[in-house]
Amino acid sequence: MLVYSGLRLVLLLAVGGLLYLTGARGLLLIILAFLLSGALSLVWLDKPRGQASAGFGRLMGRMNDKIDAAATKEDDADTSADDETGSEAETSEQKS
């Protein structure tokens, strides 16, 4: 993810430098630099973008697994607490 972001930044600065040398200044320079570097990154940075998105997907998958494990653990704890409460209620009813 950091590699892709770094490459995008380098590309933005390079395009901005080239536009500056060609005479673009101010807001026009900024807008053109972002538009051109964005278009170029779609072609030139395809592989790093795919790697970054795969890494991000794995990270989100691990987070979802941890959330699911915590939810399952909580559900199991609730179920065992309900079982204990239910058996105490049955014992009380049997004594009556």
LONU-370987 format. One record per residue: residue in three letters; chain; z, y, x of N, C-alpha, C in turn. Coordinates in Angstrom, 3 decimals, decimal comma. Layout:
{type->ALA | mol->A | nZ->Z | nY->Y | nX->X | caZ->Z | caY->Y | caX->X | cZ->Z | cY->Y | cX->X}
...
//
This chain:
{type->MET | mol->A | nZ->0,000 | nY->-1,186 | nX->0,826 | caZ->0,000 | caY->0,000 | caX->0,000 | cZ->0,000 | cY->1,256 | cX->0,875}
{type->LEU | mol->A | nZ->0,828 | nY->1,261 | nX->1,908 | caZ->0,881 | caY->2,419 | caX->2,793 | cZ->-0,409 | cY->2,579 | cX->3,584}
{type->VAL | mol->A | nZ->-1,034 | nY->1,458 | nX->3,935 | caZ->-2,292 | caY->1,517 | caX->4,683 | cZ->-3,356 | cY->2,193 | cX->3,832}
{type->TYR | mol->A | nZ->-3,465 | nY->1,789 | nX->2,585 | caZ->-4,469 | caY->2,374 | caX->1,699 | cZ->-4,205 | cY->3,864 | cX->1,492}
{type->SER | mol->A | nZ->-2,944 | nY->4,221 | nX->1,261 | caZ->-2,612 | caY->5,635 | caX->1,067 | cZ->-2,926 | cY->6,449 | cX->2,318}
{type->GLY | mol->A | nZ->-2,627 | nY->5,892 | nX->3,478 | caZ->-2,944 | caY->6,579 | caX->4,731 | cZ->-4,437 | cY->6,763 | cX->4,921}
{type->LEU | mol->A | nZ->-5,203 | nY->5,740 | nX->4,603 | caZ->-6,657 | caY->5,841 | caX->4,718 | cZ->-7,223 | cY->6,874 | cX->3,743}
{type->ARG | mol->A | nZ->-6,667 | nY->6,922 | nX->2,548 | caZ->-7,110 | caY->7,934 | caX->1,574 | cZ->-6,830 | cY->9,339 | cX->2,092}
{type->LEU | mol->A | nZ->-5,651 | nY->9,521 | nX->2,686 | caZ->-5,292 | caY->10,832 | caX->3,227 | cZ->-6,211 | cY->11,228 | cX->4,384}
{type->VAL | mol->A | nZ->-6,483 | nY->10,276 | nX->5,281 | caZ->-7,393 | caY->10,551 | caX->6,404 | cZ->-8,785 | cY->10,908 | cX->5,883}
{type->LEU | mol->A | nZ->-9,256 | nY->10,177 | nX->4,896 | caZ->-10,570 | caY->10,460 | caX->4,322 | cZ->-10,600 | cY->11,843 | cX->3,671}
{type->LEU | mol->A | nZ->-9,535 | nY->12,197 | nX->2,955 | caZ->-9,458 | caY->13,522 | caX->2,328 | cZ->-9,506 | cY->14,619 | cX->3,389}
{type->LEU | mol->A | nZ->-8,740 | nY->14,446 | nX->4,457 | caZ->-8,727 | caY->15,460 | caX->5,516 | cZ->-10,078 | cY->15,545 | cX->6,234}
{type->ALA | mol->A | nZ->-10,700 | nY->14,412 | nX->6,454 | caZ->-12,006 | caY->14,405 | caX->7,127 | cZ->-13,058 | cY->15,104 | cX->6,267}
{type->VAL | mol->A | nZ->-13,091 | nY->14,779 | nX->4,989 | caZ->-14,054 | caY->15,418 | caX->4,085 | cZ->-13,745 | cY->16,911 | cX->3,983}
{type->GLY | mol->A | nZ->-12,466 | nY->17,244 | nX->3,890 | caZ->-12,080 | caY->18,653 | caX->3,839 | cZ->-12,510 | cY->19,400 | cX->5,098}
{type->GLY | mol->A | nZ->-12,353 | nY->18,763 | nX->6,260 | caZ->-12,785 | caY->19,386 | caX->7,508 | cZ->-14,282 | cY->19,603 | cX->7,559}
{type->LEU | mol->A | nZ->-15,035 | nY->18,606 | nX->7,118 | caZ->-16,495 | caY->18,749 | caX->7,098 | cZ->-16,939 | cY->19,845 | cX->6,127}
{type->LEU | mol->A | nZ->-16,293 | nY->19,909 | nX->4,983 | caZ->-16,640 | caY->20,956 | caX->4,018 | cZ->-16,279 | cY->22,336 | cX->4,558}
{type->TYR | mol->A | nZ->-15,175 | nY->22,422 | nX->5,274 | caZ->-14,776 | caY->23,696 | caX->5,874 | cZ->-15,816 | cY->24,162 | cX->6,891}
{type->LEU | mol->A | nZ->-16,301 | nY->23,184 | nX->7,681 | caZ->-17,321 | caY->23,525 | caX->8,681 | cZ->-18,641 | cY->23,960 | cX->8,039}
{type->THR | mol->A | nZ->-18,886 | nY->23,476 | nX->6,831 | caZ->-20,131 | caY->23,861 | caX->6,151 | cZ->-19,987 | cY->25,164 | cX->5,382}
{type->GLY | mol->A | nZ->-18,777 | nY->25,730 | nX->5,349 | caZ->-18,604 | caY->27,037 | caX->4,736 | cZ->-17,809 | cY->27,066 | cX->3,449}
{type->ALA | mol->A | nZ->-17,360 | nY->25,943 | nX->2,948 | caZ->-16,557 | caY->25,937 | caX->1,720 | cZ->-15,161 | cY->26,476 | cX->2,038}
{type->ARG | mol->A | nZ->-14,642 | nY->27,303 | nX->1,146 | caZ->-13,333 | caY->27,902 | caX->1,353 | cZ->-12,559 | cY->27,929 | cX->0,032}
{type->GLY | mol->A | nZ->-11,252 | nY->28,032 | nX->0,140 | caZ->-10,373 | caY->28,226 | caX->-1,011 | cZ->-10,354 | cY->27,070 | cX->-1,987}
{type->LEU | mol->A | nZ->-10,340 | nY->27,425 | nX->-3,245 | caZ->-10,246 | caY->26,435 | caX->-4,319 | cZ->-11,463 | cY->25,510 | cX->-4,336}
{type->LEU | mol->A | nZ->-12,629 | nY->26,055 | nX->-4,020 | caZ->-13,840 | caY->25,230 | caX->-3,962 | cZ->-13,692 | cY->24,127 | cX->-2,915}
{type->LEU | mol->A | nZ->-13,122 | nY->24,452 | nX->-1,776 | caZ->-12,898 | caY->23,464 | caX->-0,713 | cZ->-11,985 | cY->22,347 | cX->-1,197}
{type->ILE | mol->A | nZ->-10,915 | nY->22,712 | nX->-1,841 | caZ->-9,940 | caY->21,719 | caX->-2,321 | cZ->-10,560 | cY->20,809 | cX->-3,373}
{type->ILE | mol->A | nZ->-11,230 | nY->21,402 | nX->-4,346 | caZ->-11,827 | caY->20,612 | caX->-5,433 | cZ->-12,899 | cY->19,676 | cX->-4,891}
{type->LEU | mol->A | nZ->-13,792 | nY->20,189 | nX->-4,066 | caZ->-14,854 | caY->19,346 | caX->-3,509 | cZ->-14,294 | cY->18,246 | cX->-2,603}
{type->ALA | mol->A | nZ->-13,273 | nY->18,578 | nX->-1,824 | caZ->-12,676 | caY->17,577 | caX->-0,935 | cZ->-12,089 | cY->16,422 | cX->-1,743}
{type->PHE | mol->A | nZ->-11,378 | nY->16,733 | nX->-2,798 | caZ->-10,801 | caY->15,670 | caX->-3,622 | cZ->-11,878 | cY->14,851 | cX->-4,326}
{type->LEU | mol->A | nZ->-12,873 | nY->15,529 | nX->-4,880 | caZ->-13,925 | caY->14,801 | caX->-5,595 | cZ->-14,740 | cY->13,905 | cX->-4,653}
{type->LEU | mol->A | nZ->-15,172 | nY->14,463 | nX->-3,529 | caZ->-15,993 | caY->13,681 | caX->-2,599 | cZ->-15,200 | cY->12,557 | cX->-1,932}
{type->SER | mol->A | nZ->-13,977 | nY->12,841 | nX->-1,534 | caZ->-13,183 | caY->11,778 | caX->-0,891 | cZ->-12,847 | cY->10,673 | cX->-1,893}
{type->GLY | mol->A | nZ->-12,633 | nY->11,047 | nX->-3,153 | caZ->-12,381 | caY->10,037 | caX->-4,184 | cZ->-13,584 | cY->9,141 | cX->-4,394}
{type->ALA | mol->A | nZ->-14,760 | nY->9,747 | nX->-4,450 | caZ->-15,991 | caY->8,965 | caX->-4,629 | cZ->-16,252 | cY->8,072 | cX->-3,415}
{type->LEU | mol->A | nZ->-16,055 | nY->8,616 | nX->-2,229 | caZ->-16,273 | caY->7,817 | caX->-1,017 | cZ->-15,258 | cY->6,685 | cX->-0,882}
{type->SER | mol->A | nZ->-14,034 | nY->6,929 | nX->-1,326 | caZ->-13,012 | caY->5,882 | caX->-1,204 | cZ->-13,315 | cY->4,688 | cX->-2,113}
{type->LEU | mol->A | nZ->-14,022 | nY->4,933 | nX->-3,223 | caZ->-14,398 | caY->3,825 | caX->-4,104 | cZ->-15,297 | cY->2,827 | cX->-3,375}
{type->VAL | mol->A | nZ->-16,125 | nY->3,338 | nX->-2,487 | caZ->-17,058 | caY->2,480 | caX->-1,759 | cZ->-16,451 | cY->2,000 | cX->-0,437}
{type->TRP | mol->A | nZ->-15,948 | nY->2,922 | nX->0,354 | caZ->-15,496 | caY->2,602 | caX->1,708 | cZ->-14,148 | cY->1,906 | cX->1,761}
{type->LEU | mol->A | nZ->-13,291 | nY->2,143 | nX->0,782 | caZ->-11,932 | caY->1,593 | caX->0,829 | cZ->-11,712 | cY->0,518 | cX->-0,231}
{type->ASP | mol->A | nZ->-12,770 | nY->-0,193 | nX->-0,577 | caZ->-12,666 | caY->-1,224 | caX->-1,612 | cZ->-11,733 | cY->-2,355 | cX->-1,185}
{type->LYS | mol->A | nZ->-11,883 | nY->-2,860 | nX->0,021 | caZ->-11,065 | caY->-3,977 | caX->0,484 | cZ->-9,587 | cY->-3,597 | cX->0,616}
{type->PRO | mol->A | nZ->-9,259 | nY->-2,473 | nX->1,264 | caZ->-7,836 | caY->-2,096 | caX->1,323 | cZ->-7,231 | cY->-1,831 | cX->-0,056}
{type->ARG | mol->A | nZ->-8,033 | nY->-1,299 | nX->-0,986 | caZ->-7,523 | caY->-1,059 | caX->-2,333 | cZ->-7,211 | cY->-2,384 | cX->-3,024}
{type->GLY | mol->A | nZ->-8,077 | nY->-3,378 | nX->-2,832 | caZ->-7,822 | caY->-4,700 | caX->-3,406 | cZ->-6,581 | cY->-5,345 | cX->-2,828}
{type->GLN | mol->A | nZ->-6,377 | nY->-5,194 | nX->-1,529 | caZ->-5,181 | caY->-5,742 | caX->-0,894 | cZ->-3,926 | cY->-5,027 | cX->-1,394}
{type->ALA | mol->A | nZ->-4,014 | nY->-3,709 | nX->-1,547 | caZ->-2,864 | caY->-2,949 | caX->-2,034 | cZ->-2,520 | cY->-3,341 | cX->-3,471}
{type->SER | mol->A | nZ->-3,534 | nY->-3,512 | nX->-4,307 | caZ->-3,254 | caY->-3,883 | caX->-5,699 | cZ->-2,709 | cY->-5,305 | cX->-5,791}
{type->ALA | mol->A | nZ->-3,177 | nY->-6,208 | nX->-4,927 | caZ->-2,636 | caY->-7,573 | caX->-4,919 | cZ->-1,168 | cY->-7,564 | cX->-4,482}
{type->GLY | mol->A | nZ->-0,860 | nY->-6,767 | nX->-3,469 | caZ->0,528 | caY->-6,649 | caX->-3,018 | cZ->1,414 | cY->-6,062 | cX->-4,090}
{type->PHE | mol->A | nZ->0,911 | nY->-5,060 | nX->-4,800 | caZ->1,674 | caY->-4,449 | caX->-5,883 | cZ->1,886 | cY->-5,445 | cX->-7,019}
{type->GLY | mol->A | nZ->0,868 | nY->-6,246 | nX->-7,302 | caZ->0,995 | caY->-7,274 | caX->-8,339 | cZ->2,047 | cY->-8,314 | cX->-7,978}
{type->ARG | mol->A | nZ->2,062 | nY->-8,725 | nX->-6,692 | caZ->3,097 | caY->-9,678 | caX->-6,253 | cZ->4,488 | cY->-9,072 | cX->-6,380}
{type->LEU | mol->A | nZ->4,630 | nY->-7,796 | nX->-6,019 | caZ->5,919 | caY->-7,121 | caX->-6,126 | cZ->6,391 | cY->-7,076 | cX->-7,571}
{type->MET | mol->A | nZ->5,499 | nY->-6,723 | nX->-8,487 | caZ->5,862 | caY->-6,672 | caX->-9,904 | cZ->6,190 | cY->-8,074 | cX->-10,430}
{type->GLY | mol->A | nZ->5,477 | nY->-9,087 | nX->-9,939 | caZ->5,757 | caY->-10,465 | caX->-10,345 | cZ->7,154 | cY->-10,901 | cX->-9,925}
{type->ARG | mol->A | nZ->7,536 | nY->-10,547 | nX->-8,685 | caZ->8,884 | caY->-10,891 | caX->-8,215 | cZ->9,951 | cY->-10,171 | cX->-9,034}
{type->MET | mol->A | nZ->9,689 | nY->-8,907 | nX->-9,366 | caZ->10,655 | caY->-8,160 | caX->-10,185 | cZ->10,787 | cY->-8,789 | cX->-11,569}
{type->ASN | mol->A | nZ->9,671 | nY->-9,189 | nX->-12,158 | caZ->9,715 | caY->-9,838 | caX->-13,472 | cZ->10,457 | cY->-11,168 | cX->-13,410}
{type->ASP | mol->A | nZ->10,262 | nY->-11,918 | nX->-12,317 | caZ->10,983 | caY->-13,182 | caX->-12,154 | cZ->12,485 | cY->-12,950 | cX->-12,076}
{type->LYS | mol->A | nZ->12,906 | nY->-11,913 | nX->-11,351 | caZ->14,341 | caY->-11,597 | caX->-11,254 | cZ->14,902 | cY->-11,193 | cX->-12,613}
{type->ILE | mol->A | nZ->14,133 | nY->-10,405 | nX->-13,365 | caZ->14,580 | caY->-9,987 | caX->-14,697 | cZ->14,706 | cY->-11,201 | cX->-15,611}
{type->ASP | mol->A | nZ->13,724 | nY->-12,104 | nX->-15,567 | caZ->13,771 | caY->-13,311 | caX->-16,394 | cZ->14,950 | cY->-14,196 | cX->-16,018}
{type->ALA | mol->A | nZ->15,203 | nY->-14,325 | nX->-14,702 | caZ->16,334 | caY->-15,145 | caX->-14,254 | cZ->17,657 | cY->-14,547 | cX->-14,718}
{type->ALA | mol->A | nZ->17,793 | nY->-13,229 | nX->-14,644 | caZ->19,016 | caY->-12,576 | caX->-15,092 | cZ->19,192 | cY->-12,727 | cX->-16,596}
{type->ALA | mol->A | nZ->18,110 | nY->-12,619 | nX->-17,353 | caZ->18,181 | caY->-12,771 | caX->-18,807 | cZ->18,562 | cY->-14,202 | cX->-19,182}
{type->THR | mol->A | nZ->17,985 | nY->-15,167 | nX->-18,479 | caZ->18,321 | caY->-16,570 | caX->-18,737 | cZ->19,787 | cY->-16,841 | cX->-18,424}
{type->LYS | mol->A | nZ->20,260 | nY->-16,299 | nX->-17,312 | caZ->21,665 | caY->-16,482 | caX->-16,926 | cZ->22,582 | cY->-15,856 | cX->-17,974}
{type->GLU | mol->A | nZ->22,211 | nY->-14,676 | nX->-18,460 | caZ->23,010 | caY->-14,013 | caX->-19,485 | cZ->22,989 | cY->-14,808 | cX->-20,785}
{type->ASP | mol->A | nZ->21,822 | nY->-15,327 | nX->-21,168 | caZ->21,720 | caY->-16,128 | caX->-22,385 | cZ->22,550 | cY->-17,398 | cX->-22,274}
{type->ASP | mol->A | nZ->22,524 | nY->-18,044 | nX->-21,095 | caZ->23,320 | caY->-19,252 | caX->-20,888 | cZ->24,808 | cY->-18,947 | cX->-20,986}
{type->ALA | mol->A | nZ->25,226 | nY->-17,805 | nX->-20,439 | caZ->26,632 | caY->-17,410 | caX->-20,512 | cZ->27,030 | cY->-17,137 | cX->-21,961}
{type->ASP | mol->A | nZ->26,155 | nY->-16,483 | nX->-22,734 | caZ->26,436 | caY->-16,220 | caX->-24,141 | cZ->26,521 | cY->-17,518 | cX->-24,929}
{type->THR | mol->A | nZ->25,634 | nY->-18,460 | nX->-24,638 | caZ->25,625 | caY->-19,740 | caX->-25,336 | cZ->26,899 | cY->-20,523 | cX->-25,050}
{type->SER | mol->A | nZ->27,329 | nY->-20,561 | nX->-23,793 | caZ->28,547 | caY->-21,302 | caX->-23,456 | cZ->29,769 | cY->-20,624 | cX->-24,061}
{type->ALA | mol->A | nZ->29,792 | nY->-19,301 | nX->-24,150 | caZ->30,900 | caY->-18,589 | caX->-24,781 | cZ->30,922 | cY->-18,881 | cX->-26,283}
{type->ASP | mol->A | nZ->29,747 | nY->-18,946 | nX->-26,900 | caZ->29,678 | caY->-19,282 | caX->-28,329 | cZ->30,137 | cY->-20,710 | cX->-28,570}
{type->ASP | mol->A | nZ->29,797 | nY->-21,634 | nX->-27,674 | caZ->30,220 | caY->-23,028 | caX->-27,815 | cZ->31,732 | cY->-23,137 | cX->-27,739}
{type->GLU | mol->A | nZ->32,344 | nY->-22,414 | nX->-26,805 | caZ->33,801 | caY->-22,451 | caX->-26,679 | cZ->34,455 | cY->-21,849 | cX->-27,907}
{type->THR | mol->A | nZ->33,950 | nY->-20,775 | nX->-28,434 | caZ->34,496 | caY->-20,136 | caX->-29,623 | cZ->34,311 | cY->-21,054 | cX->-30,821}
{type->GLY | mol->A | nZ->33,178 | nY->-21,697 | nX->-30,900 | caZ->32,920 | caY->-22,611 | caX->-32,008 | cZ->33,847 | cY->-23,808 | cX->-31,978}
{type->SER | mol->A | nZ->34,153 | nY->-24,367 | nX->-30,811 | caZ->35,041 | caY->-25,532 | caX->-30,730 | cZ->36,472 | cY->-25,142 | cX->-31,040}
{type->GLU | mol->A | nZ->36,887 | nY->-23,920 | nX->-30,688 | caZ->38,231 | caY->-23,453 | caX->-31,022 | cZ->38,376 | cY->-23,283 | cX->-32,539}
{type->ALA | mol->A | nZ->37,311 | nY->-22,811 | nX->-33,177 | caZ->37,339 | caY->-22,619 | caX->-34,631 | cZ->37,419 | cY->-23,969 | cX->-35,323}
{type->GLU | mol->A | nZ->36,720 | nY->-24,979 | nX->-34,818 | caZ->36,765 | caY->-26,307 | caX->-35,418 | cZ->38,151 | cY->-26,920 | cX->-35,256}
{type->THR | mol->A | nZ->38,781 | nY->-26,709 | nX->-34,118 | caZ->40,114 | caY->-27,231 | caX->-33,874 | cZ->41,113 | cY->-26,572 | cX->-34,833}
{type->SER | mol->A | nZ->41,000 | nY->-25,290 | nX->-35,076 | caZ->41,876 | caY->-24,565 | caX->-35,989 | cZ->41,701 | cY->-25,082 | cX->-37,411}
{type->GLU | mol->A | nZ->40,462 | nY->-25,368 | nX->-37,794 | caZ->40,189 | caY->-25,871 | caX->-39,133 | cZ->40,759 | cY->-27,270 | cX->-39,301}
{type->GLN | mol->A | nZ->40,724 | nY->-28,090 | nX->-38,271 | caZ->41,228 | caY->-29,448 | caX->-38,357 | cZ->42,740 | cY->-29,455 | cX->-38,496}
{type->LYS | mol->A | nZ->43,428 | nY->-28,499 | nX->-37,906 | caZ->44,878 | caY->-28,424 | caX->-37,992 | cZ->45,332 | cY->-28,021 | cX->-39,386}
{type->SER | mol->A | nZ->44,506 | nY->-27,286 | nX->-40,101 | caZ->44,898 | caY->-26,777 | caX->-41,423 | cZ->44,849 | cY->-27,821 | cX->-42,474}
//
